[in-house]
């Protein structure tokens, strides 16, 4: 529809750069045309300076004087739009825009025929993103609705067969979890074997390509594939243990153990920490005896306190790792006051102290998240030889939330080194 060429000082105040800029107004066509418009070609001004043919035909849309300029890239063939002296750019732009005329054509939407909604409310007993059968028809649940599935007869039979196997597997898992009798488990395994054998005789392995295409959208398809143990060639090697054995045992609650080591293992497994009180209830041993039996396996951490203000215990894996240098400093301070409690901490931490690295072994990568921004800024100034007059405008920031580095005022370096 039109264009306006701005002088090269249009963005000097806010961006600090002198660059010629065009504002181009386009409108999407209502149909494809095979006629090439004139404004895609190049022309020249009266002074012979290359310019778009639109501006050559509409010189009043150029808000300055076209001239050659080699300041941008050092190339004498580059052109620029020099501003008119003492001209009001806002007024010039307003006048130029009045020369652009266009109309907005009302869009006439095509008549949309609403399709009948064949979905039904989701059955709470059907898991999300799963197939089910309702009145002989296949539906697929997506959130609060179940949509009817239109597939071929063969695909429908595949889906129905795998739905039956899936539901049988889930019942078998539930029976084992609830610790049903062996007779009930055996009967369910017999049913699963029968369903699997009948299905695979007609449609092949559950993991075959045809069954994958039919049932892969079901959230339990991977569970069905785990029923088959395949060889390297993708052939059935054997059925999974679920067909013949109990693969799930009901969780047994441990109420007593004989040793402190066993109590520690259960405390870690069930409490995810060293819970001395819990371990006492398991063994009947006193706190002092437990600590003595686990000497060198657990350690008091003086930097972490429980609700009663006492140091918590940690396993050796947790305590003797991390910033062990700072932990050693802390342990030595507490050992001076309570040597009977913390001297063992000092001895253990001294054994795991890492060897100091030499200068040649330290490799610092630019952008590492642990580098102070001031160090990065000094490095940039020294490497790029940033003039001192511009350094006060430039700063380096690091966001710990996004792990991103940002340079403020990089355009203020007139040499262009930081910008590049």
Secondary structure, DSSP 4 states (H G I P E B T S, - for coil): -EEEEEPTTTTHHHH-----EEEEE----SS---PPPGGGSEEE-TT--EEEHHHHH-GGGB-SEEEE--TTTS-TT-EEEEPPTT--HHHHHHHHHTT----PPPP-PPPPPPPP---EEPPTTSPTT-EEEETTEEEEEETTEEEE----HHHHHHHHHHHHHHHHHHHHHHHHHTT--HHHHHHHHHHHHHHHHHHHHHH--TTSHHHHHHHTTSTTHHHHHTTEEE-TTS-EEEE-GGGTS----PPPPP---SSHHHHHHHHHHHHSS--HHHHHHHH---HHHHHHHTBTTEEEEEEEE-TTSPEEEEEHHHHTSSSHHHHHHHHHHHHHH-HHHHHHHHHHHHHTPPPPPPGGG----TT-TTS-HHHHHHHHHHHHT--HHHHTT-EEEEETTTTEEEEETGGG-TT-TTT-
